[in-house]
Amino acid sequence: MGGVVILLGALVVAAAGLIAGCGGDGGLVDIKEPSAPVGSPQLPDISPAPPQDAQISREDGRWLIRFSTSLANVGEGDFVLRATKENGDWRVAQDVQYSESGAKVYATPAKLVWGGDGHDHWHVQRIAIGRLMRLAEGSSPPKAGDGWADTKIGFCYYDFIRLEEDAGQDVVYPRQGCGNEHDTAIGMGLSWGWMDIYPFRLQGQSIDVTDVPDGRYRLWVEVDENQWFREARRDNNTSWTDLELITRPNGSRRVRNVTSGPPIRLGS
């Protein structure tokens, strides 16, 4: 894991030609209860890439900024989530893998929500949140309620795009782990060195800017704002891209990309 810099633009473009991130055609992936932990914990580290592909669209009389969101696991261990439904409520747990064998199981208050908006699978509710802030106010990560937020319901984790061509690991957590509507148990995850992408065209990948004035803004993406899951570090849980909103003489609007935050780094 040595200092590899991942530039997302080309990967997102490539992903657009594949099945959309977190597409999923359902079906239970059986992640069994782990054996007792032996060795030392191998924590995952989920980090967002700078938002990509920002563009303006006109939908139902509103102006929207659409953008792609990408989450990568740059930690030593896999991110593993198991959930079971009891009396209509999901009980969610995270397995933290250990270096020699087994894993330790941590219950978490994370919520699962059904993505009945064309995704048709289960999501971790609001685990990745996009917020738009005026650039003068956007030098530090926003807090809940700041700026203008996206409408995305959540993220389903699975191994979608490998960050390194020679990572030497096949898919461990397929998209089927996102589950079907009537499942009562699901298991999903994200391997080290893999990334899950929600392209801009998917439902919820947008912020309504109809009433947002022209000017420069910072588009933030933050993962696990509520700190539901254990990971190696949290100082890389946010990323950003600076944008400029412009109104043309004919009243239409466009967005210009100004600059992006640092790319995802492995091994740092």
N, C-alpha and C positions, 0 to 999 in steps of 0.2 A: 504494500500500500504506500507507494512513494510519490507524492507530489504531482499527481496527474491533474491537469486542468481540463475541465469539461466545458466546452462551448455549446450552448443549447440550441442556437438557431437552426443549425443543420439537422439536429436530431428531431426537432419539432416538425420541420418540413418533411423529413422522412416519415415521421409518425403519421402525418396526415394521410399518407397513402395506405396505411395499415388499418386494422380495426381500431377504432378510437379507444384511447386509454380508458380502463375500467369499463369496457364494453360488456363483456361477460355474457355467455349464453346459459348461465345458471348451472346448477348441479353442485352437490356438496363435495368439498375437498376435505378429507378426513385427517385433521391434525389431532393426533391422539394425546391424551394426558401424558406428560413427559415423565421419565424416570427421575429419581432423586439427583440433585445437582452434585457434580464432582468437578473439582478444579476451581477456576475463577470465572466470574461472570463476564460474558462477552456482549456488551451492550450495543444495541443499534444506535444510529445517529441519523435521524431524518431531517434533511435540510431542503428547503425550497430553492429552486433556481430563480433568477430574475424573471419576472413575467415577460413573456414573449408574444410576438404577433399582434400587438395592440392595433386595433382598427375601429373605425366608427361604422355603425350600421343604424338604419332607420327601421324600427319595428313597432307596429301598432301605434304610430304617431309619436314615438319616443326616440330620442337619440341615445344609443348605448355604446359604451366602449367594450369591445370584446377582446379577450386576451387568453393565452394559454398558460396553464399552471402545471408545474412539474415538481414532484417530490422525489428525492433520491435518498437512498440509504448509504451513507459514507462511513458508518461505524464498523466495528469489528464483528458484531453479531447480527443475525437476521432479526427483523421486526416480525413478531409472530402474535397474532390475535386469534383467540378462540371465543366463541359466544354460544350460549344455549338460551332458548326461550322457555320461560316458565310462567304460566298463567298470563300469557300475553306480553310479558316484559322480558327484555334481553338482559342476561347477565354476561358481562364482558370481562375477559381476563387477558393479560399479556404474559407470554412465556419468555423469560430471559434465559437464553442458552448459556451453558457453562463450557469451559475450554476442553474438558475431558469427556464429559457425557452429561446427559440430562439437562434439566432446566428448573428454574424457580418460577412459580406461578404467582402473579400479583393480580388481585381483583382491582378493577378500575371503574369509576363512575361514568366512563364513556358511554354515549348513547348511540344506538344504531337506528337508522331510519331507512325506510323503503324508498328507493329512487324510482317512483312510478312516473317519471317524466321522459321516458324514452331510454333511460339507463336500464331499468328493470332488474335491479339487484340491490343488495343492502350496502349502505354507506356508514362510515363513522361520521356522525353528525357534526358539521361545522369544524372539522379537524384542520382544514386549510381555509383561511379567510383572506379575501382581497379587500383592501381599503384604499381609496383615493383621497389624498390630502394636498392642500395648497403647499407648494414647494417651500415657501418661507416657514411653514409649520412642520415640514416633513423630514427634518434632519434626524429625528429619533423615531423609533417604531411607535405607531399609534396604539392607543388603548381602546378597549371595547367601547363602541359608541362614537368614536372619532371619525370624522370625514364621511365619505359615502361608501357604503359596503356593497359587496356583491350579493347575488341571490342564490349562490350555490348551496345545496343542502349538505354536501359532505363528500368524502373521498372513500373509494374502495381500494385497498392496497393489493397489488399483485405485480409480478415481475413482467414488465412490459418492454423496456428497452435496456440493453446492457450498456453500461457506461464505458467499458473497455472491451475492445474486440477480443482480446486474448485473456479475458477474465477466467476462462477455463471452467465455467460452471453453467450447466443448463438450467432451464427454468425449474425452480423448486415450488413456487407458489403461483399457480396458473389463475387465469381470470375466473374460472369456474368457482373459485373460493368465495366470490362475492355472493353466491347463493341465489336461490329462487324464493319467490314471495312466501311460499308456505313451508319453507324449511324451519326446523326448530333447533338446528345446530349448524354453525358455519365455522370455517377456519380460513383465514386469509393472512398474507404476509408479504414482505418485501425483502429479498436477499441483499446482502452487501454487494455493492457495485451495480445495482439495478435501479431503474427509475420508472415511476408511473406518471403518465402525462394525461392531462385533460386538455385537448385541443380547444381553441377559441370558439369553434362552431357548436360545441355541446351546450345543452341547457344549463343555465346558471353561470356560465363563464362570462359574465358581463356586469357592468355598473351603469345605472341610469344617470346620464349627464345632461339630460334635457334642460334642467334649471341650473346647471353648473356654469359659471361665467368663463369666458376665455382666459387663458393664462397658463402658467407652468404648474404642473402637479407632479407629485410622487405617488406612484402606484405601488403599494406594499402588498406582499403576500407573507402571511405568518402561519406556521404550522403548530398545532397543539397549544393554542393560546391558554387553555385551561390546565395545562400540565397534567393530562390524564395518564401519560405513558412515561416509562423510564427510558432514558437514553443517555449516551455518553456525555453530551454537552447541550446547552441551550442557547449559547451565544451565537449560533448560526441558524436559529429558527425563523429568521426573517430575511427577506430579500426584497429588492425594489428595482423599479425602472422609472426614470423621469420622462415626462410627456408634456407636450404643449397642445392645448385645445384651441382650435381656430375656427371662427365663423367666416364663411365665404360671403362675398357681396350678395349672392343669391339666397342667403339664409341657410344653406346647407352647412354641415360641420365636418371637420376632419381632425385627425390627431396626428401629431408629428412626434416620432421617437427622438428624444434628446440624448439620453445616455442610460446605461444600465449599471446595476451594482455588480460586484465581483462574481465571476462564475463559480460553479461548484468545484471544490477541490477535494481530491481523495488523499488521505494520508497526512492531512494537516491538522 
